[in-house]
Amino acid sequence: MYIDPKILEEMQKRQQQQQQNRVAVQEPRRINSFFARGGGFTPDQAQQEALKRGFFETQADANTYEQQQRNARNVGLGNMLYSLSDAFAGRNIGAEAQQRQANTLAMQKQQEEINARARFEQTLAQMVSTGQISKQEAQLAIATGKLPNKPNAQENFDWANSDPTPNDGVITQADQIEMQRRMEFVKPKTPVTNIDLGDKAEWKYKEIDYTEGRKELSEDKKILQTDTALVPKFRQAQIILNQENFDTGIMQKATLGPRQLYSEITGIDDPNVTNQLVFEAIASYATPRMRPPGSGASSDFEQMMFARATVGLGKNREANRIIVATAIQQAERDRKLLQLKEEFFEEQKTTLGFDAYMSNNPDLMPLVYQNIDAQAVNENNESIIGSMADTNAIKEGEAYIDTSDPDNPVLRIFSKKDFE
C-alpha cells in the first residue's frame, strides 16, 4: 500500500506533537486520595484511564484533575480537623458534621435561588424594555415564577384583523372600532427600563424564606432529638461517677474481666465491678448513637472517633465527669437555642438573620458552662459558689469554668464537698 511521503511526514509530526503535549502524571499518595475521597472527589473514567497509562493528553486535562483533587483533599482534611476538634471538645461528631453539611447545602441552595431570581428578573426587564410584555405582566411573572405565554407577531396580527363577530357575516362600525382597539393593544409598547417588583414579588420571596426556615428548624429538631435521647444515659453515668468509691482508668478496664470472674467464683459482690459494667454498657450504648439518624453508615474511623468523644472505662474519672457534664449541658444549651430560633421564626417568618440577631444580643445566647470565680466570697465572707449550690444555681457534677485566675481559666467539675 503506497502512502504519500508528505502525508506520512505530516502524520509523524502530529504524533510527535501529541507526545510533546502529553503531561506525565502519577497516582496521588494514599493519604491525599483518602482526604480527597473524604471531600467527595472520585476521578471520572477519563481521569482513571489517564492515571493508569501515566499521562494526560493535554495540560488543560491535567490541570483540571489536579485542581479537583487538591480542592477535594483540602475539604476532606478540613472535615477531619473539624471532627477532631468536636471529639476533643466532647461534642457530638456526627451531629456537628451533619449540621455543617446542612448549613453548606442551605447556603449553596440559597445562593442558587438568588442567582436564578436575578437572572429571571433581568430577563423580564429586557422583555419590558423591548415592549414584549407590560410592567404589570412582569409583576405577575415574578409573583408566579413563570414567564408569560405571549403570542408571536403573526398571531397578534391575525387576531387584530379578524372579524370580532364573524357569525353575522358583516363587519359593522362597532366591529371596526373593536379591531382598531385590538391594533392599539398589540402595537409595540413604549420601552421601559425599570421594573417595579410590587407586593406580589415581595410576597413570593417571603414564601421561599418561610419554607426554607421551616426546613431548617426541622433539621435542627432531628439533631436535638438525637442528643436528648442520650441525656438519660449520661445522667445515669453522672450518678455513678459522683460515687466516691467508683473509679475508671486503663488499669480498671484491663482488670475488669478478672475481677468480674473472681466475684462470680467466690460469690462476693463487688459494687465497683457492678458499676463499672453498667458504665461500660452506657459507653457502648452511646457510641453508635452519636451519628444522627438518616446520615448514612459510619466508617470504622468515625466509630473510633465517636468512642474517643464519649465516656469510656479506659478514661480517667475526671475526664469522664467532664465529658458527661458537657454532653448534658450542651443538649440543654441546644434546646434553649432552638427555642429562641423558633420564637424568632414565629415573629419574622424566616430564620434568615437569626445569627446576626444573636450576635447583636449576646446576653440571649445560652451558655454551655457557667463562668464562676471559685475563690470569690460575698460580704459575709461566704463562698459564692457554695451559696450557689445552696440555691441550686449549680449542681453536683456540673462542669463550669473557674475564673479565679482570669488569665488562665480552668474547666472544672463542681463537687459540694470541695467548698464545705
Beta strands, then each sheet from edge to edge (+ up, - down):
strand 1: 23-24
strand 2: 55-56
strand 3: 370-372
strand 4: 399-402
strand 5: 410-413
sheet 1: 1+ 2-
sheet 2: 3+ 4+ 5-
end
